């Protein structure tokens, strides 16, 4: 279940990024390993990569003006206001197979992507 939250300097959202249960569990586990409950998973879009834009996922304790924040259980996902339009409806998952391990982003806004999966247009 997701809950939309309003933090200082943030914008509440009804839709936006989705986090699968598997990804939420992985993020929770990583946060527990860090020993920090004040961090959020920040998802950003930056210029670069093979296709023109690339994703960045990292833990962050900052609250930036205009941040969009969503909660998935104990996990907070934060997106800056410039990245949010690129990530509306995107789903973050975590895969752990013999071929690949890591977070994946299924983004309906991406017109194309490169083979590495970290870059899109």
Backbone as a chain_set.jsonl record, in Angstrom:
{"seq": "XXXXXXXXXXXXXXXXXXXXXXXXXXXXXXXXXXXXXXXXXXXXXXXXXXXXXXXXXXXXXXXXXXXXXXXXXXXXXXXXXXXXXXXXXXXXXXXXXXXXXXXXXXXXXXXXXXXXXXXXX", "coords": {"N": [[0.843, -1.176, 0.0], [0.521, 2.21, -0.769], [1.289, 5.473, 0.39], [0.662, 8.87, 0.149], [2.665, 11.572, 0.954], [3.334, 14.65, 2.617], [6.072, 16.553, 3.028], [8.201, 19.026, 4.491], [8.878, 21.494, 2.104], [8.032, 19.856, 0.003], [6.026, 18.267, -2.59], [2.848, 16.88, -2.589], [1.772, 13.817, -4.141], [-0.432, 11.929, -6.253], [-0.143, 10.001, -8.191], [2.689, 8.907, -9.993], [6.003, 7.732, -9.4], [6.271, 4.206, -8.962], [6.926, 1.598, -6.654], [7.93, -1.668, -6.545], [6.975, -4.466, -4.465], [9.136, -6.185, -4.052], [11.323, -4.493, -4.625], [10.925, -2.588, -2.63], [11.375, -4.11, -0.316], [14.095, -4.723, -0.694], [15.241, -2.138, -0.617], [14.563, -1.429, 2.009], [16.076, -3.349, 3.4], [18.681, -2.567, 2.673], [18.737, -0.018, 3.848], [18.518, -0.723, 6.545], [20.97, -2.022, 6.839], [22.618, 0.164, 6.587], [22.01, 1.398, 8.9], [20.416, 3.612, 9.252], [17.532, 5.531, 9.546], [16.674, 7.829, 8.518], [17.014, 8.262, 5.87], [16.063, 8.557, 2.423], [15.097, 6.984, -0.652], [16.354, 8.423, -3.372], [15.39, 9.262, -6.587], [16.508, 10.249, -9.641], [16.743, 12.058, -12.747], [19.236, 12.615, -15.033], [21.177, 14.533, -17.402], [22.934, 12.721, -19.922], [24.588, 9.555, -20.594], [24.103, 6.886, -23.022], [21.746, 7.321, -24.452], [20.922, 9.9, -23.979], [19.601, 10.694, -21.57], [19.97, 9.735, -18.148], [19.366, 7.504, -15.406], [19.507, 8.066, -11.889], [19.922, 6.562, -8.795], [19.952, 6.831, -5.388], [20.69, 6.979, -1.853], [19.426, 9.518, 0.249], [19.466, 12.254, 2.508], [18.504, 14.729, 2.314], [16.109, 17.406, 1.899], [14.734, 18.846, -0.721], [13.602, 21.897, -2.242], [10.456, 21.624, -3.669], [10.486, 18.868, -3.917], [9.094, 15.684, -4.733], [7.422, 13.332, -2.918], [6.905, 9.971, -2.02], [5.56, 7.348, -0.076], [6.238, 3.964, 0.617], [5.287, 1.695, 2.546], [7.726, 1.525, 4.933], [9.552, 2.797, 3.407], [10.702, 5.685, 1.833], [10.365, 7.376, -1.208], [11.911, 9.741, -3.151], [11.723, 12.369, -5.46], [13.143, 14.892, -7.432], [11.768, 18.048, -8.524], [12.354, 18.592, -11.207], [12.939, 16.13, -12.336], [10.638, 14.646, -11.985], [8.543, 14.855, -14.071], [9.614, 13.173, -16.04], [9.458, 10.718, -14.887], [6.901, 9.94, -14.197], [4.607, 7.433, -13.606], [6.508, 5.471, -13.828], [7.97, 2.346, -12.894], [9.815, 0.964, -10.318], [11.807, -1.813, -9.812], [13.372, -4.707, -8.295], [15.725, -6.977, -9.349], [17.068, -10.26, -9.118], [18.831, -12.379, -10.503], [20.565, -15.038, -12.254], [21.613, -13.79, -14.433], [21.453, -11.04, -13.992], [21.635, -8.556, -11.438], [20.09, -6.151, -9.527], [18.545, -2.858, -9.395], [15.793, -2.092, -11.482], [14.187, -0.017, -13.91], [11.108, 0.5, -15.202], [9.908, 2.476, -17.506], [7.308, 4.24, -18.787], [7.507, 6.641, -20.112], [9.816, 6.735, -21.536], [11.184, 7.039, -24.674], [13.037, 5.547, -25.988], [15.755, 3.323, -25.248], [19.069, 2.396, -24.145], [21.235, -0.485, -24.459], [22.335, -0.98, -21.951], [20.439, -0.256, -20.1], [20.458, 1.791, -18.314], [20.116, 4.23, -19.391], [18.081, 6.529, -21.246], [15.766, 7.94, -23.656]], "CA": [[0.0, 0.0, 0.0], [1.297, 3.439, -0.821], [0.696, 6.645, 1.015], [1.253, 10.104, -0.318], [3.024, 12.357, 2.12], [3.805, 15.997, 2.397], [7.146, 16.956, 3.906], [8.588, 20.403, 4.269], [9.417, 21.745, 0.767], [7.694, 18.797, -0.94], [4.74, 18.324, -3.258], [2.182, 15.576, -2.52], [1.376, 13.286, -5.437], [-1.36, 10.808, -6.236], [0.481, 8.968, -8.998], [4.135, 9.083, -9.98], [6.817, 6.515, -9.34], [5.794, 3.053, -8.199], [7.99, 0.74, -6.15], [7.384, -3.003, -6.331], [7.216, -5.004, -3.124], [10.504, -6.712, -4.037], [12.227, -3.346, -4.525], [10.729, -1.993, -1.31], [12.063, -4.973, 0.654], [15.534, -4.543, -0.898], [15.609, -0.815, -0.106], [14.484, -1.527, 3.477], [17.237, -4.126, 3.842], [19.871, -1.721, 2.528], [18.669, 1.033, 4.871], [18.838, -1.372, 7.822], [22.415, -2.238, 6.837], [23.232, 1.479, 6.806], [21.707, 1.827, 10.264], [19.84, 4.954, 9.184], [16.115, 5.568, 9.198], [16.389, 9.18, 8.042], [17.33, 8.34, 4.448], [15.051, 8.223, 1.419], [15.629, 6.613, -1.952], [16.17, 9.52, -4.318], [15.439, 8.861, -7.986], [16.685, 11.464, -10.429], [17.091, 11.948, -14.162], [20.332, 13.531, -15.336], [21.663, 14.445, -18.78], [24.078, 11.826, -20.104], [24.312, 8.196, -21.027], [24.083, 6.615, -24.469], [20.503, 7.765, -25.085], [20.648, 11.31, -23.695], [19.258, 10.871, -20.159], [20.28, 8.545, -17.361], [18.767, 7.442, -14.075], [20.356, 8.004, -10.696], [19.251, 6.111, -7.587], [20.872, 6.897, -4.256], [20.076, 7.347, -0.584], [19.603, 10.946, 0.478], [18.807, 12.763, 3.707], [18.121, 16.116, 2.04], [14.774, 17.752, 1.443], [14.911, 19.966, -1.638], [12.388, 22.626, -2.581], [9.714, 21.036, -4.766], [10.583, 17.408, -3.946], [7.895, 14.869, -4.749], [7.713, 12.251, -1.981], [5.914, 8.905, -1.86], [5.945, 6.323, 0.898], [5.869, 2.579, 0.363], [5.602, 1.112, 3.85], [8.721, 2.332, 5.644], [10.474, 3.351, 2.419], [10.328, 6.936, 1.173], [10.973, 7.6, -2.515], [11.924, 11.178, -3.385], [12.104, 12.791, -6.808], [13.171, 16.353, -7.547], [10.697, 18.544, -9.397], [12.764, 18.559, -12.612], [12.928, 14.733, -12.786], [9.296, 14.058, -11.847], [7.802, 14.645, -15.325], [10.201, 12.058, -16.782], [9.314, 9.472, -14.137], [5.502, 9.662, -13.888], [4.163, 6.111, -14.028], [7.629, 4.529, -13.865], [7.982, 1.337, -11.837], [11.138, 0.503, -9.918], [11.795, -3.192, -9.331], [14.693, -5.254, -8.01], [15.867, -8.326, -9.886], [18.219, -11.017, -8.631], [18.889, -13.602, -11.298], [21.923, -15.416, -12.645], [22.046, -12.86, -15.471], [21.47, -9.641, -13.584], [21.187, -8.209, -10.103], [20.028, -4.714, -9.324], [17.281, -2.176, -9.584], [15.4, -1.819, -12.86], [13.139, 0.991, -14.03], [10.227, 0.374, -16.357], [9.446, 3.85, -17.638], [6.474, 4.424, -19.974], [7.845, 7.916, -20.741], [11.051, 6.587, -22.312], [10.954, 6.771, -26.098], [14.017, 4.542, -26.36], [16.797, 3.132, -24.24], [20.241, 1.7, -24.642], [21.342, -1.865, -23.994], [22.705, -1.065, -20.534], [19.246, -0.072, -19.293], [20.617, 2.939, -17.412], [19.986, 5.452, -20.16], [16.866, 6.559, -22.051], [15.484, 9.208, -24.336]], "C": [[0.884, 1.234, 0.0], [0.541, 4.545, -0.13], [1.404, 7.863, 0.458], [1.494, 10.988, 0.897], [3.449, 13.747, 1.703], [4.858, 16.295, 3.456], [7.441, 18.42, 3.625], [9.252, 20.518, 2.898], [9.039, 20.676, -0.251], [6.293, 18.988, -1.498], [4.081, 16.955, -3.128], [1.75, 15.129, -3.906], [0.413, 12.129, -5.252], [-0.794, 9.665, -7.068], [1.989, 9.164, -8.942], [4.834, 7.745, -9.957], [6.123, 5.448, -8.506], [7.004, 2.216, -7.807], [7.38, -0.633, -5.905], [7.692, -3.454, -4.91], [8.644, -5.53, -2.999], [11.513, -5.579, -3.882], [12.132, -2.691, -3.156], [11.457, -2.794, -0.232], [13.573, -4.789, 0.54], [15.995, -3.199, -0.357], [15.591, -0.825, 1.422], [15.689, -2.253, 4.042], [18.512, -3.297, 3.772], [19.902, -0.604, 3.568], [18.995, 0.474, 6.253], [20.339, -1.602, 7.935], [23.174, -0.936, 7.081], [23.026, 1.959, 8.24], [21.099, 3.215, 10.322], [18.381, 4.859, 8.8], [15.693, 6.947, 8.7], [16.632, 9.338, 6.546], [16.133, 7.962, 3.589], [15.778, 7.759, 0.164], [15.319, 7.753, -2.916], [16.359, 8.971, -5.722], [15.485, 10.142, -8.805], [16.99, 11.105, -11.871], [18.129, 13.026, -14.435], [20.681, 13.441, -16.814], [22.853, 13.496, -18.836], [23.648, 10.451, -20.544], [24.243, 8.096, -22.533], [22.88, 7.239, -25.165], [20.119, 9.199, -24.755], [20.305, 11.618, -22.25], [19.61, 9.59, -19.411], [19.643, 8.657, -15.985], [19.853, 7.484, -13.012], [19.484, 7.57, -9.532], [20.285, 6.147, -6.471], [20.091, 7.271, -3.005], [20.418, 8.79, -0.273], [18.863, 11.352, 1.748], [18.344, 14.208, 3.528], [16.651, 16.227, 1.669], [14.923, 19.011, 0.596], [13.568, 20.622, -1.944], [11.723, 21.98, -3.795], [9.819, 19.526, -4.872], [9.205, 16.759, -3.963], [8.237, 13.623, -3.934], [6.565, 11.258, -1.946], [6.452, 7.906, -0.848], [5.392, 4.978, 0.484], [6.24, 1.811, 1.623], [6.553, 2.039, 4.583], [9.694, 3.027, 4.703], [9.896, 4.627, 1.815], [11.093, 7.039, -0.139], [10.802, 9.077, -2.835], [12.409, 11.453, -4.805], [12.112, 14.311, -6.84], [12.165, 16.8, -8.602], [11.076, 18.541, -10.875], [12.695, 17.134, -13.172], [11.533, 14.135, -12.815], [8.542, 13.869, -13.157], [8.327, 13.466, -16.153], [9.889, 10.707, -16.148], [7.877, 9.132, -13.772], [5.076, 8.314, -14.452], [5.269, 5.076, -14.111], [7.553, 3.578, -12.67], [9.411, 0.891, -11.587], [10.987, -0.888, -9.329], [13.226, -3.581, -8.98], [14.723, -6.673, -8.529], [17.142, -8.958, -9.346], [18.208, -12.367, -9.331], [20.344, -13.914, -11.604], [22.497, -14.437, -13.67], [22.241, -11.43, -14.987], [21.025, -9.502, -12.136], [21.198, -6.7, -9.985], [18.641, -4.163, -9.544], [17.041, -1.948, -11.069], [14.293, -0.776, -12.837], [12.399, 0.755, -15.33], [9.522, 1.715, -16.49], [8.625, 4.024, -18.917], [6.77, 5.728, -20.719], [9.078, 7.825, -21.639], [10.697, 6.233, -23.748], [11.881, 5.698, -26.602], [15.029, 4.41, -25.245], [17.962, 2.394, -24.851], [20.308, 0.306, -24.024], [21.671, -1.965, -22.506], [21.516, -0.893, -19.612], [19.323, 1.107, -18.347], [20.368, 4.266, -18.099], [18.733, 5.367, -21.021], [16.722, 7.886, -22.745], [13.986, 9.444, -24.302]], "O": [[1.892, 1.28, 0.705], [-0.688, 4.548, -0.076], [2.627, 7.866, 0.319], [0.627, 11.128, 1.759], [3.87, 13.974, 0.569], [4.561, 16.289, 4.65], [6.976, 18.978, 2.631], [10.114, 19.704, 2.569], [9.682, 20.597, -1.298], [5.487, 19.752, -0.967], [4.684, 15.954, -3.514], [1.402, 15.954, -4.751], [0.435, 11.439, -4.233], [-0.941, 8.497, -6.706], [2.507, 9.562, -7.899], [4.306, 6.745, -10.444], [5.481, 5.736, -7.496], [7.986, 2.141, -8.546], [6.421, -0.758, -5.143], [8.559, -2.893, -4.24], [9.289, -5.346, -1.966], [12.454, -5.689, -3.096], [13.145, -2.285, -2.586], [12.082, -2.219, 0.658], [14.264, -4.706, 1.555], [17.035, -3.124, 0.298], [16.499, -0.29, 2.058], [16.263, -1.828, 5.045], [19.326, -3.319, 4.695], [20.96, -0.28, 4.107], [19.674, 1.129, 7.044], [20.92, -1.401, 9.001], [24.237, -0.933, 7.702], [23.764, 2.812, 8.735], [21.244, 3.92, 11.32], [18.031, 4.18, 7.834], [14.508, 7.205, 8.487], [16.473, 10.433, 6.008], [15.298, 7.148, 3.986], [16.94, 8.103, -0.053], [14.158, 8.012, -3.232], [17.352, 8.304, -6.016], [14.618, 11.006, -8.682], [17.434, 9.999, -12.176], [17.929, 14.197, -14.11], [20.503, 12.387, -17.425], [23.677, 13.463, -17.922], [22.474, 10.216, -20.832], [24.317, 9.104, -23.237], [22.969, 7.641, -26.325], [19.079, 9.672, -25.214], [20.667, 12.68, -21.743], [19.554, 8.497, -19.974], [19.412, 9.752, -15.472], [20.967, 7.0, -13.214], [18.421, 8.147, -9.304], [21.362, 5.564, -6.592], [18.984, 7.805, -3.08], [21.542, 9.239, -0.496], [17.772, 10.856, 2.028], [17.855, 14.833, 4.469], [16.035, 15.274, 1.192], [15.199, 20.095, 1.11], [12.525, 19.969, -1.905], [12.361, 21.808, -4.834], [9.295, 18.944, -5.822], [8.276, 17.219, -3.301], [9.219, 12.939, -4.22], [5.4, 11.643, -1.853], [7.655, 7.656, -0.781], [4.242, 4.858, 0.061], [7.366, 1.332, 1.758], [6.231, 3.202, 4.828], [10.568, 3.768, 5.152], [8.758, 4.65, 1.347], [12.303, 6.821, -0.187], [9.69, 9.605, -2.797], [13.371, 10.851, -5.282], [11.189, 14.949, -6.333], [11.764, 16.017, -9.463], [10.187, 18.491, -11.725], [12.421, 16.952, -14.358], [11.269, 13.213, -13.588], [7.942, 12.811, -13.353], [7.564, 12.835, -16.885], [10.035, 9.668, -16.792], [7.644, 8.128, -13.098], [5.178, 8.086, -15.657], [5.004, 3.918, -14.432], [7.127, 3.961, -11.58], [10.126, 0.493, -12.507], [10.148, -1.119, -8.458], [14.174, -2.875, -9.325], [13.857, -7.483, -8.198], [18.155, -8.287, -9.145], [17.662, -13.35, -8.832], [21.242, -13.148, -11.255], [23.713, -14.271, -13.766], [23.085, -10.698, -15.503], [20.152, -10.232, -11.668], [22.193, -6.047, -10.303], [17.694, -4.893, -9.838], [17.97, -1.65, -11.82], [13.553, -0.666, -11.86], [12.979, 0.803, -16.415], [8.649, 2.052, -15.69], [9.178, 3.965, -20.015], [6.321, 5.898, -21.852], [9.349, 8.741, -22.415], [9.999, 5.252, -24.005], [11.548, 4.998, -27.558], [15.143, 5.291, -24.394], [17.857, 1.834, -25.942], [19.506, -0.028, -23.152], [21.311, -2.954, -21.867], [21.56, -1.329, -18.462], [18.354, 1.399, -17.645], [20.406, 5.316, -17.456], [18.355, 4.286, -21.475], [17.454, 8.836, -22.467], [13.509, 10.455, -24.817]]}, "num_chains": 1, "name": "protein.A"}
